[in-house]
Amino acid sequence: MQENRTATPHVLPNDHPIRRKVALAYRSTREAGGSHNDAMGFAMLAYYEERPEARADRLAASHQVAIFISSAISSDSDWFWKNTKTSDYWRS
């Protein structure tokens, strides 16, 4: 079965609080002028605070963080990108 890469990432309801924490860490860093890489670092830290066992597979953790951020952007992209620095990343 082929993966549908255009679908909005699905986040289970019990993961919504973690998604919020991760997305806010990313967004807050970008809003403060941080780069995408800086923001991903803080989002990863937020994820590890909630799921310390995820450190065992950092690639899977990074994938999950990307899903959480993508889901948050899909939920309300105008709010998510409001007041953020965009010159160093894909969004113009």
MODELLER restraints for C-alpha pairs under 7 A, 6 or more apart:
rsr = mdl.restraints
at = mdl.atoms
rsr.add(forms.Gaussian(group=physical.xy_distance, feature=features.Distance(at['CA:8:A'], at['CA:71:A']), mean=6.51, stdev=0.5))
rsr.add(forms.Gaussian(group=physical.xy_distance, feature=features.Distance(at['CA:8:A'], at['CA:74:A']), mean=6.77, stdev=0.5))
rsr.add(forms.Gaussian(group=physical.xy_distance, feature=features.Distance(at['CA:9:A'], at['CA:67:A']), mean=6.01, stdev=0.5))
rsr.add(forms.Gaussian(group=physical.xy_distance, feature=features.Distance(at['CA:9:A'], at['CA:70:A']), mean=6.80, stdev=0.5))
rsr.add(forms.Gaussian(group=physical.xy_distance, feature=features.Distance(at['CA:9:A'], at['CA:71:A']), mean=5.41, stdev=0.5))
rsr.add(forms.Gaussian(group=physical.xy_distance, feature=features.Distance(at['CA:10:A'], at['CA:71:A']), mean=6.98, stdev=0.5))
rsr.add(forms.Gaussian(group=physical.xy_distance, feature=features.Distance(at['CA:18:A'], at['CA:47:A']), mean=6.93, stdev=0.5))
rsr.add(forms.Gaussian(group=physical.xy_distance, feature=features.Distance(at['CA:18:A'], at['CA:50:A']), mean=6.92, stdev=0.5))
rsr.add(forms.Gaussian(group=physical.xy_distance, feature=features.Distance(at['CA:19:A'], at['CA:68:A']), mean=5.02, stdev=0.5))
rsr.add(forms.Gaussian(group=physical.xy_distance, feature=features.Distance(at['CA:21:A'], at['CA:46:A']), mean=6.44, stdev=0.5))
rsr.add(forms.Gaussian(group=physical.xy_distance, feature=features.Distance(at['CA:22:A'], at['CA:43:A']), mean=4.79, stdev=0.5))
rsr.add(forms.Gaussian(group=physical.xy_distance, feature=features.Distance(at['CA:22:A'], at['CA:46:A']), mean=5.48, stdev=0.5))
rsr.add(forms.Gaussian(group=physical.xy_distance, feature=features.Distance(at['CA:22:A'], at['CA:47:A']), mean=5.97, stdev=0.5))
rsr.add(forms.Gaussian(group=physical.xy_distance, feature=features.Distance(at['CA:22:A'], at['CA:65:A']), mean=6.93, stdev=0.5))
rsr.add(forms.Gaussian(group=physical.xy_distance, feature=features.Distance(at['CA:22:A'], at['CA:68:A']), mean=7.00, stdev=0.5))
rsr.add(forms.Gaussian(group=physical.xy_distance, feature=features.Distance(at['CA:23:A'], at['CA:43:A']), mean=6.79, stdev=0.5))
rsr.add(forms.Gaussian(group=physical.xy_distance, feature=features.Distance(at['CA:23:A'], at['CA:68:A']), mean=6.73, stdev=0.5))
rsr.add(forms.Gaussian(group=physical.xy_distance, feature=features.Distance(at['CA:23:A'], at['CA:69:A']), mean=5.19, stdev=0.5))
rsr.add(forms.Gaussian(group=physical.xy_distance, feature=features.Distance(at['CA:23:A'], at['CA:72:A']), mean=6.41, stdev=0.5))
rsr.add(forms.Gaussian(group=physical.xy_distance, feature=features.Distance(at['CA:25:A'], at['CA:39:A']), mean=6.90, stdev=0.5))
rsr.add(forms.Gaussian(group=physical.xy_distance, feature=features.Distance(at['CA:25:A'], at['CA:42:A']), mean=5.75, stdev=0.5))
rsr.add(forms.Gaussian(group=physical.xy_distance, feature=features.Distance(at['CA:25:A'], at['CA:43:A']), mean=5.06, stdev=0.5))
rsr.add(forms.Gaussian(group=physical.xy_distance, feature=features.Distance(at['CA:25:A'], at['CA:46:A']), mean=6.75, stdev=0.5))
rsr.add(forms.Gaussian(group=physical.xy_distance, feature=features.Distance(at['CA:26:A'], at['CA:39:A']), mean=4.50, stdev=0.5))
rsr.add(forms.Gaussian(group=physical.xy_distance, feature=features.Distance(at['CA:26:A'], at['CA:40:A']), mean=6.05, stdev=0.5))
rsr.add(forms.Gaussian(group=physical.xy_distance, feature=features.Distance(at['CA:26:A'], at['CA:42:A']), mean=6.32, stdev=0.5))
rsr.add(forms.Gaussian(group=physical.xy_distance, feature=features.Distance(at['CA:26:A'], at['CA:43:A']), mean=5.13, stdev=0.5))
rsr.add(forms.Gaussian(group=physical.xy_distance, feature=features.Distance(at['CA:27:A'], at['CA:80:A']), mean=6.56, stdev=0.5))
rsr.add(forms.Gaussian(group=physical.xy_distance, feature=features.Distance(at['CA:29:A'], at['CA:39:A']), mean=5.11, stdev=0.5))
rsr.add(forms.Gaussian(group=physical.xy_distance, feature=features.Distance(at['CA:30:A'], at['CA:36:A']), mean=6.95, stdev=0.5))
rsr.add(forms.Gaussian(group=physical.xy_distance, feature=features.Distance(at['CA:30:A'], at['CA:39:A']), mean=6.11, stdev=0.5))
rsr.add(forms.Gaussian(group=physical.xy_distance, feature=features.Distance(at['CA:30:A'], at['CA:84:A']), mean=5.17, stdev=0.5))
rsr.add(forms.Gaussian(group=physical.xy_distance, feature=features.Distance(at['CA:30:A'], at['CA:85:A']), mean=5.80, stdev=0.5))
rsr.add(forms.Gaussian(group=physical.xy_distance, feature=features.Distance(at['CA:31:A'], at['CA:83:A']), mean=5.54, stdev=0.5))
rsr.add(forms.Gaussian(group=physical.xy_distance, feature=features.Distance(at['CA:31:A'], at['CA:84:A']), mean=4.09, stdev=0.5))
rsr.add(forms.Gaussian(group=physical.xy_distance, feature=features.Distance(at['CA:31:A'], at['CA:85:A']), mean=6.20, stdev=0.5))
rsr.add(forms.Gaussian(group=physical.xy_distance, feature=features.Distance(at['CA:33:A'], at['CA:84:A']), mean=6.79, stdev=0.5))
rsr.add(forms.Gaussian(group=physical.xy_distance, feature=features.Distance(at['CA:33:A'], at['CA:85:A']), mean=5.35, stdev=0.5))
rsr.add(forms.Gaussian(group=physical.xy_distance, feature=features.Distance(at['CA:35:A'], at['CA:88:A']), mean=6.58, stdev=0.5))
rsr.add(forms.Gaussian(group=physical.xy_distance, feature=features.Distance(at['CA:36:A'], at['CA:89:A']), mean=6.70, stdev=0.5))
rsr.add(forms.Gaussian(group=physical.xy_distance, feature=features.Distance(at['CA:43:A'], at['CA:65:A']), mean=6.95, stdev=0.5))
rsr.add(forms.Gaussian(group=physical.xy_distance, feature=features.Distance(at['CA:44:A'], at['CA:62:A']), mean=6.92, stdev=0.5))
rsr.add(forms.Gaussian(group=physical.xy_distance, feature=features.Distance(at['CA:44:A'], at['CA:65:A']), mean=6.61, stdev=0.5))
rsr.add(forms.Gaussian(group=physical.xy_distance, feature=features.Distance(at['CA:48:A'], at['CA:54:A']), mean=6.48, stdev=0.5))
rsr.add(forms.Gaussian(group=physical.xy_distance, feature=features.Distance(at['CA:48:A'], at['CA:55:A']), mean=6.82, stdev=0.5))
rsr.add(forms.Gaussian(group=physical.xy_distance, feature=features.Distance(at['CA:54:A'], at['CA:61:A']), mean=5.76, stdev=0.5))
rsr.add(forms.Gaussian(group=physical.xy_distance, feature=features.Distance(at['CA:73:A'], at['CA:80:A']), mean=5.85, stdev=0.5))
rsr.add(forms.Gaussian(group=physical.xy_distance, feature=features.Distance(at['CA:86:A'], at['CA:92:A']), mean=5.89, stdev=0.5))
